[in-house]
Amino acid sequence: MSLAKLAAKARARTQPKDQRSGQKPAVKKSIINEDNYFFDFSINYRDVEKFALCKRLLSNQVGKVYGECSCIIDYGEHFVFIQPTPPGPEDLEDDFNGTLVKMQYQAAYSNYIKRRTEYISRCSQVYHLIWSKCTTAMQNAVKQDPNFPVWDQEKNALELWLKITFISINGTGVPENNAKRINEARHRFDRVHQRKDETVGDFYDRFNQNYDAMISCGAYLYQYHIPDAADPEIRQEIRAHGTTQEEEMQAIAFLNKLDRNRFGSLRDELDNALIGP
């Protein structure tokens, strides 16, 4: 069962009780949304949670408009298009299927080239989108990098995004030790639990904000490694498996962080649903 379904089940289970209590719903503060998010920079203050939320909003926007380019935001690397494997001589020389095999390969290869060309074009547009979502302070911080003129001329969306991520996590000074940053991010996430007076919906939002902040620092609930020399097909398989495992562990983490005093029986019910078929 996914995290969203777990949260929905928890809200449905607790809503009648909350209504009978006569408590007025808490007024939520103004939050960042897809219309007002920006990547900001301050020398003396770094807000990883805000960066993580803006990253999610940017990923959604890029994914809706520019498709595979969202891989740049989500994983910090370009989307890999797998080139079709050319047919062997024995396939081409087949009296019955040789011509058909050749035509199918040519069509697949043409589609591969078309998708790659469109992707490169969209990456330039993503560069402008990312840059427009940076405040003046962030833009000035990015411009301090000596390679910025090259990125700007090439409209290199990947290098720009990697720099924004680096600045958002480390500032413009000496970067933190990776292991230390990851351990501290995981420790902060481990301390997140539902408060006594917090609704499931509010906790669900706060849980996701803290989770996004954790992974923005490079920490994950399920750690996996993709070898640099791995073939594109292997990379996609490893990432797909890792993503599935991460989503399951995310749902389990949410379940374990619910307030046991109020939702003990509910946690048991959701736990059974989670591990069920």
C-alpha positions as semicolon CSV with decimal commas, in nm:
position;residue;x (nm);y (nm);z (nm)
1;M;0,000;0,000;0,000
2;S;0,140;0,340;-0,099
3;L;0,202;0,627;0,141
4;A;-0,083;0,831;-0,008
5;K;-0,330;0,544;0,040
6;L;-0,213;0,491;0,399
7;A;-0,265;0,858;0,479
8;A;-0,608;0,859;0,312
9;K;-0,711;0,553;0,510
10;A;-0,592;0,715;0,832
11;R;-0,780;1,039;0,758
12;A;-1,099;0,850;0,674
13;R;-1,075;0,653;0,996
14;T;-1,022;0,957;1,219
15;Q;-1,240;1,220;1,052
16;P;-1,571;1,131;1,225
17;K;-1,406;1,142;1,564
18;D;-1,252;1,480;1,493
19;Q;-1,591;1,614;1,383
20;R;-1,766;1,487;1,697
21;S;-1,506;1,651;1,918
22;G;-1,626;1,992;1,803
23;Q;-1,271;2,112;1,753
24;K;-1,225;2,383;1,496
25;P;-0,984;2,293;1,217
26;A;-0,649;2,462;1,251
27;V;-0,590;2,749;1,012
28;K;-0,294;2,664;0,796
29;K;-0,029;2,922;0,733
30;S;0,034;3,047;0,384
31;I;0,241;2,784;0,211
32;I;0,461;2,773;-0,094
33;N;0,280;2,653;-0,403
34;E;0,342;2,615;-0,776
35;D;0,257;2,981;-0,834
36;N;0,496;3,141;-0,586
37;Y;0,797;2,915;-0,530
38;F;1,154;3,039;-0,580
39;F;1,501;2,910;-0,499
40;D;1,657;3,161;-0,263
41;F;1,998;3,200;-0,105
42;S;2,119;3,363;0,214
43;I;2,479;3,365;0,334
44;N;2,380;3,314;0,696
45;Y;2,080;3,081;0,659
46;R;1,993;2,773;0,456
47;D;1,645;2,625;0,456
48;V;1,673;2,267;0,329
49;E;1,302;2,199;0,383
50;K;1,206;2,496;0,167
51;F;1,451;2,386;-0,101
52;A;1,305;2,034;-0,098
53;L;0,951;2,166;-0,140
54;C;1,055;2,395;-0,425
55;K;1,241;2,103;-0,584
56;R;0,925;1,893;-0,582
57;L;0,721;2,177;-0,735
58;L;0,984;2,234;-1,003
59;S;0,998;1,862;-1,082
60;N;0,621;1,850;-1,124
61;Q;0,624;2,155;-1,349
62;V;0,909;2,028;-1,564
63;G;0,753;1,683;-1,587
64;K;0,417;1,819;-1,704
65;V;0,565;2,045;-1,971
66;Y;0,898;1,890;-2,067
67;G;0,854;1,520;-1,991
68;E;1,177;1,327;-1,939
69;C;1,366;1,647;-1,847
70;S;1,230;1,604;-1,494
71;C;1,506;1,343;-1,452
72;I;1,746;1,637;-1,423
73;I;1,559;1,766;-1,119
74;D;1,480;1,430;-0,960
75;Y;1,815;1,254;-1,003
76;G;2,066;1,521;-1,102
77;E;2,144;1,354;-1,434
78;H;2,017;1,341;-1,788
79;F;1,751;1,096;-1,896
80;V;1,909;0,808;-2,086
81;F;1,749;0,707;-2,415
82;I;1,832;0,347;-2,500
83;Q;1,951;0,307;-2,856
84;P;1,784;0,015;-3,036
85;T;2,012;-0,282;-3,100
86;P;2,090;-0,328;-3,470
87;P;1,972;-0,658;-3,614
88;G;2,237;-0,918;-3,684
89;P;2,336;-1,037;-4,033
90;E;2,137;-1,356;-3,988
91;D;1,819;-1,152;-3,925
92;L;1,873;-0,924;-4,224
93;E;1,949;-1,214;-4,457
94;D;1,635;-1,403;-4,361
95;D;1,433;-1,455;-4,680
96;F;1,097;-1,416;-4,507
97;N;1,154;-1,152;-4,237
98;G;1,475;-0,974;-4,339
99;T;1,302;-0,675;-4,499
100;L;1,055;-0,640;-4,213
101;V;1,331;-0,657;-3,951
102;K;1,526;-0,387;-4,133
103;M;1,221;-0,159;-4,156
104;Q;1,138;-0,209;-3,788
105;Y;1,494;-0,123;-3,686
106;Q;1,502;0,188;-3,905
107;A;1,171;0,306;-3,756
108;A;1,293;0,240;-3,400
109;Y;1,623;0,418;-3,466
110;S;1,448;0,719;-3,623
111;N;1,222;0,743;-3,320
112;Y;1,529;0,722;-3,092
113;I;1,701;1,009;-3,275
114;K;1,380;1,215;-3,274
115;R;1,328;1,172;-2,899
116;R;1,690;1,261;-2,822
117;T;1,675;1,571;-3,043
118;E;1,351;1,686;-2,881
119;Y;1,498;1,622;-2,538
120;I;1,803;1,838;-2,608
121;S;1,578;2,117;-2,730
122;R;1,357;2,092;-2,422
123;C;1,662;2,101;-2,193
124;S;1,740;2,451;-2,319
125;Q;1,387;2,557;-2,229
126;V;1,422;2,397;-1,887
127;Y;1,736;2,605;-1,833
128;H;1,533;2,925;-1,874
129;L;1,262;2,791;-1,643
130;I;1,509;2,700;-1,368
131;W;1,682;3,037;-1,396
132;S;1,349;3,221;-1,376
133;K;1,275;3,036;-1,050
134;C;1,589;3,174;-0,882
135;T;1,585;3,491;-0,678
136;T;1,842;3,759;-0,752
137;A;2,044;3,643;-0,452
138;M;2,055;3,285;-0,585
139;Q;2,141;3,402;-0,936
140;N;2,429;3,609;-0,799
141;A;2,553;3,310;-0,599
142;V;2,541;3,086;-0,909
143;K;2,729;3,345;-1,114
144;Q;3,024;3,315;-0,877
145;D;3,108;2,982;-1,036
146;P;3,379;3,038;-1,300
147;N;3,204;2,796;-1,537
148;F;2,877;2,986;-1,533
149;P;2,942;3,172;-1,863
150;V;2,981;2,834;-2,036
151;W;2,661;2,695;-1,885
152;D;2,474;3,010;-1,977
153;Q;2,594;3,006;-2,336
154;E;2,513;2,636;-2,377
155;K;2,191;2,666;-2,173
156;N;2,311;2,364;-1,975
157;A;2,016;2,287;-1,748
158;L;2,190;1,999;-1,570
159;E;2,497;2,197;-1,460
160;L;2,278;2,488;-1,353
161;W;2,056;2,265;-1,143
162;L;2,351;2,085;-0,982
163;K;2,495;2,422;-0,882
164;I;2,165;2,543;-0,734
165;T;2,136;2,217;-0,538
166;F;2,492;2,249;-0,411
167;I;2,440;2,608;-0,299
168;S;2,107;2,527;-0,134
169;I;2,267;2,247;0,070
170;N;2,617;2,383;0,133
171;G;2,604;2,756;0,070
172;T;2,898;2,913;-0,114
173;G;3,163;2,814;0,138
174;V;3,343;2,487;0,195
175;P;3,101;2,194;0,147
176;E;3,014;1,974;0,439
177;N;3,142;1,619;0,462
178;N;2,898;1,402;0,264
179;A;2,875;1,128;0,526
180;K;2,818;1,382;0,802
181;R;2,549;1,563;0,605
182;I;2,367;1,239;0,523
183;N;2,380;1,113;0,882
184;E;2,250;1,441;1,020
185;A;1,968;1,451;0,763
186;R;1,865;1,096;0,850
187;H;1,882;1,178;1,222
188;R;1,655;1,481;1,176
189;F;1,404;1,268;0,987
190;D;1,413;0,993;1,251
191;R;1,306;1,246;1,514
192;V;0,990;1,341;1,323
193;H;0,674;1,197;1,482
194;Q;0,309;1,296;1,492
195;R;0,235;1,545;1,768
196;K;-0,037;1,479;2,023
197;D;-0,268;1,748;1,886
198;E;-0,174;1,706;1,517
199;T;-0,424;1,572;1,266
200;V;-0,328;1,298;1,025
201;G;-0,354;1,539;0,733
202;D;-0,124;1,796;0,889
203;F;0,124;1,530;0,989
204;Y;0,114;1,383;0,637
205;D;0,217;1,723;0,495
206;R;0,490;1,772;0,757
207;F;0,613;1,416;0,707
208;N;0,653;1,473;0,332
209;Q;0,831;1,806;0,386
210;N;1,082;1,644;0,620
211;Y;1,122;1,343;0,392
212;D;1,193;1,565;0,091
213;A;1,444;1,762;0,298
214;M;1,619;1,438;0,393
215;I;1,657;1,308;0,038
216;S;1,768;1,651;-0,081
217;C;2,072;1,601;0,143
218;G;2,144;1,267;-0,021
219;A;1,992;1,044;0,250
220;Y;1,741;0,773;0,161
221;L;1,555;0,507;0,355
222;Y;1,672;0,247;0,104
223;Q;2,029;0,296;-0,008
224;Y;2,135;0,161;-0,345
225;H;2,427;0,225;-0,575
226;I;2,436;0,250;-0,953
227;P;2,785;0,173;-1,093
228;D;2,916;0,445;-1,322
229;A;3,001;0,186;-1,588
230;A;2,657;0,023;-1,583
231;D;2,470;-0,001;-1,914
232;P;2,158;0,218;-1,952
233;E;1,928;-0,083;-1,923
234;I;2,096;-0,194;-1,598
235;R;2,084;0,160;-1,460
236;Q;1,710;0,179;-1,524
237;E;1,650;-0,160;-1,364
238;I;1,848;-0,068;-1,052
239;R;1,673;0,267;-1,023
240;A;1,325;0,117;-1,073
241;H;1,390;-0,144;-0,803
242;G;1,536;0,117;-0,569
243;T;1,240;0,349;-0,623
244;T;0,992;0,072;-0,544
245;Q;1,177;-0,023;-0,226
246;E;1,206;0,343;-0,122
247;E;0,831;0,401;-0,163
248;E;0,751;0,097;0,049
249;M;0,988;0,205;0,325
250;Q;0,847;0,558;0,309
251;A;0,497;0,421;0,374
252;I;0,625;0,208;0,661
253;A;0,805;0,507;0,813
254;F;0,485;0,713;0,803
255;L;0,295;0,432;0,969
256;N;0,551;0,396;1,247
257;K;0,554;0,770;1,315
258;L;0,180;0,799;1,384
259;D;0,091;0,877;1,746
260;R;0,051;0,533;1,907
261;N;-0,155;0,668;2,197
262;R;-0,429;0,784;1,960
263;F;-0,382;0,551;1,666
264;G;-0,259;0,228;1,819
265;S;-0,539;0,014;1,677
266;L;-0,532;0,210;1,352
267;R;-0,160;0,147;1,316
268;D;-0,219;-0,223;1,364
269;E;-0,492;-0,217;1,100
270;L;-0,279;-0,023;0,854
271;D;0,017;-0,242;0,929
272;N;-0,186;-0,547;0,834
273;A;-0,306;-0,373;0,518
274;L;0,048;-0,275;0,430
275;I;0,189;-0,625;0,452
276;G;-0,122;-0,787;0,305
277;P;-0,174;-0,883;-0,061
